[in-house]
Amino acid sequence: MMTVSNEAIAQAIAARFNIEESRIVPDASLEDLGFDSLSQVDLAQLLRKKLGVQISDAQLSEVATVGDVLALANGKA
C-alpha cells in the first residue's frame, strides 16, 4: 500500500486552493483553512486525480482536520 505524506497533501492543497503551505499542518482545521462543502468535493477530486487516493466526497465531508484527511488517505491509498 502506498503511503501519502502530509507534505504531498499540503503541496497539492496549497497549489490548488492558494493556501500558504506552512498553514497546512495535521492539526489545521479545514474550516479554518477556508474549506466549505463545495471545496471539500473539489479536494476529494484533487486527491483522486493528483495522488491516486480513492476517497469519496461523503467520506471527506466527515473529516475536520488536515490530519484526518491524511489518515483517510492512507487508509484508502
Secondary structure, 3 states (H helix, E strand, C coil): CCCCCHHHHHHHHHHHHCCCHHHCCCCCECCCCCCCHHHHHHHHHHHHHHHCCCCCHHHHHCCCEHHHHHHHHHHHC
